[in-house]
Amino acid sequence: MADKQLIIEILGKLGWAYDTGNLDYFDTVYAEDSRFTISITGMGQVGDYRSKDTIMGLYRGAKSAQTDVRRHVVTNIFFAEETRTTATVISYLTLFALKDGNLKVLTTGIYGDKFSLIGGAWKILHRDLALDAPY
């Protein structure tokens, strides 16, 4: 069986790492040939990023353009499939933003993450984010 607690910690730490600007953490959990797809309800797929370098460019560009304080809250985590070396994990995202003293929910969504044990470490092979609304 997959190391559930370690994978859950990775999911939580990804939100923290983005919010605090520790984007180097992402380099440690994405596989070199990973993929990140994003869709938005009513709009379909809006992004398909292939390779860790491309995904890192997305995160770094988004973070540098950000003018508010973000908080990515990941909840309702469960394992849809798992073996000793792979896991498919589903979780909810609630994205909050604070700007000029005003707190609001930017969007919600569902992550689908496929992990693989590579070189003794759990890595994300494919992250799919289905957002409920654009932000």
N, C-alpha and C positions, 0 to 999 in steps of 0.2 A: 504494500500500500504506500501511497505517496506520503511524504512528510507534511501533513496538513498544517501543522502550526507554523512551520517555516514558510510555506507558501502564503498563508494568511498574513504573516508578518511582512512579506514582500509586497503584497497588495496594499496594506496600510502604509508602509514606508514610501511607496511610490507617490501617494498623495502628499505626504509630509515633505518628501524631497522636492516635488514641484513647488509647493507652496512656500518653502523656505529658500528656494533658489539653489538647492543642492542637486543640480541636474546631472552631475557626474555619477550619481547613484544609478541612474537609468542605464548607463554603460555597463554596469555590473549585472543587470538582470535581463537584458535583451540579448537574444542569440544574434550572431552576425547576420544571418539570413532571415531575421524575423520580419513580420508583417503587421501593420496596424491599419485597420479599416474603420471608418467612421461613417455612420448614417444618421439622418435626422428624420423623424416622423414627418411624413408629407413631402419630403424632399428626396428621399432615397439616399444612395451612397454619395457622400461628399468628399471622401478622401480614401486613398489606397496607397499607403506608404510601405515601400519594400526596402529592406535592409536596415540594419541598426543605424548606419550613418544618416540615412534619409529621415528616420524616425527622430533621431537626436536633433537634426536640423529643424524639424517641425516644433519640437518642444522648446528649443532655444529661441527660435523666432517668435513663438507665441509668448514666451516669458518676457522677452525684451520689449514687446509691444504692449504689455499689460500695464495698466495705470491704477489698478485697484489691488486690494489684498484678497487673495483667493484662499478658500478652504475646501479641499476635496474630501468628502466624507464617504467612505466605502463601507457598506453594510450588507446584511442579508447574504453573507458568503456561504456558498455550498458547492460541493464537489459533484459534478454531473457524471464524470467518469474518472477512474484512476487505476493506475497500475503501479508497480514499483518504480517505474522510470518516466511515467507520463501522468498528466492530470488536466482535466478540463474543469475550470472553475467559473461559476457565475456569481456576480455580485452587483449590487446597486450602487449608483453614484448619485450623490446630492452635492451640487456645486454652489457654494455660497460666495458672495463678494461683499467687501466692505470698502466704501469710498465716501469720503467727506462725512464720516459719521453715520452713513446709511448702510444698513445691512439688508441684503436681498438674496433670494434664491435665483441663480442665473439659469439653471436647468437641472434636470434629473435624467437618469439613463441607466442602462444595463451594460455591464462589461461581460464579455465572454473571453476568458483567457485560456490558451493552451500552453501548458508548461511541459518542459522535458528536462530530464536530468542529464546534463552535459558536463563531462569532466568533473563530476562530483558536485556540481552546483545546479540549482533549479534556474532555468532560463525560460523567458517568454518566447515562444515560437510565433504565436499569433494572438494579437489583442484586437478584439472587435468591440467597438463602442457604439451602442444604439441610443442616441439622445432623443429625449421626448420633445424637445423644442430647441430652436437655435438660440444662441446667446451672443 
